């Protein structure tokens, strides 16, 4: 760890940082991407990098595969983001002009959905900055650190390794704080370290208003969302005390009944996990594209990453993973999940 890396990751070696500087100095415009269905960490990381580069005089373009929740639209730089699902030609032009493509918060190009073929066809060197398990070997530079609670924490580490942590603006810092806060469950997940809290403290010192950020992310609920959450918890929550597991499943018809918008089901799986005696929870829903998507959470010593990878074409983190199933109905995937529970129950029988 270099002398200017107090809290950041050791993956940012002098050699790799020098290589990155060379790529950024080449003719062209950097493109910053994140995964399909961007969450707070994905968009927070991307806009933090965009803001910091802009403040250094480096113009970049942020490209997202598709839309992200409206409670993140206040982030500085939101208005500059190109959505591939709406602006495919502009995105193609940006990628064609790229001198480097940053791949943030994903470790496999397939995670960018319909954007993946455009990225795969680009000869521009790619830089992966990510914290998920088992990164694919597609990038010229791979900065992967699975010990970090968020990609935003790694973006902070990249800035710190450049010796620029003392120059982080409130705009950049607000994006970083949002990414760290949302991907760490408001600093409560096991992946949070003392270094995470020190980074958060430094961002507050740099002018970030943590109370305002928390309010903008968590206190902007619409009536429809509150009714959807109430319905999910009162009518759709299933609990298996003998298996230490819980499930919420929602169909497209049910989501449409409550005028679903992206982000409306954020946190539902964590509410199921909060039930006393439950050590694994799942949220399963029917996506608008026909896939059945799953969010899996656990606490303690049980890895939902292995469950997601083995049964639901997914992956992620030890205690927080997801997956997607094509060619199956919601009822079939729910039945598959329920069928797994007796075999998982012995491993889930523990106290925190």
Secondary structure, DSSP 8 states (H G I E B T S, - for coil): --TT-SSS-TT--HHHHHHHHHHHHSSS-EEEE--SS--HHHHHHHHHHHHHHHHTT--EEEEESS---GGGTTSTTGGG-EETTT-HHHHHHHHHT-SEEEEES-SSGGGGGGGHHHHHH--SEEEEEE-SSS--S--SEEEE-TTSS-HHHHHHHHHHHTT-GGG--HHHHHHHHHHHHHHTTTTTSTT--HHHHHHHHHHHHTT--HHHHHHHHHS---HHHHHHHHHHHHHSEEEEGGGTEEEEEE-HHHHHHTT--TTTTTTHHHHHHTSTT--EEEEEEE-TTS-EEEEEEE-TT--HHHHHHHHSS-EE-SSEEEEEESS--HHHHHHHHHHHHHHHHHHH----
